[in-house]
């Protein structure tokens, strides 16, 4: 399971210190339920507007951030590293705030990396049932659900990986979907997804 040891987020973009600072600043804001505009990113990080602008552009191109339609420094980042304030079919309640995620993996992986208590949910792609995903202190409260780890072959993370990083009611619903879609990848237990999450979001565990 080598892919669990490297972060699909970190490998999507150059890891220079200012890029990391921008990513952490954005993630912290989204985690608190707030989009963050470029003027504020600049203020918090101490980086100039043009550096922030080009960094956000690169994050969007890599598929690890999304922005609203704001102009100039008023453009806001509204999604970061899998976590988003936009609506999606995956939800997660963190410290009483309801947020959404880009895929089912995030609902397990983010609290696993950050050691959080969360209540989340996702929809089984086969039958549409809401699957509840509880985490306690970053550990999976196990259910019969089973995840899918897509073999993404490059491209923006939000487009190449997220759409099929799903969680299913059970193994038979996963198999049904796999046969129908011919998807490339492998099944993962929720515990394995939590483990993969700890490496995927390792750059975000030390932010206050
Ligand atoms: Zn199902």
Boltz pocket constraint, residues with backbone or C-beta under 6 A from the ligand:
constraints:
  - pocket:
      binder: B
      contacts: [[A, 124], [A, 125], [A, 126], [A, 127], [A, 128], [A, 129], [A, 168], [A, 169], [A, 170], [A, 173]]
      max_distance: 6.0
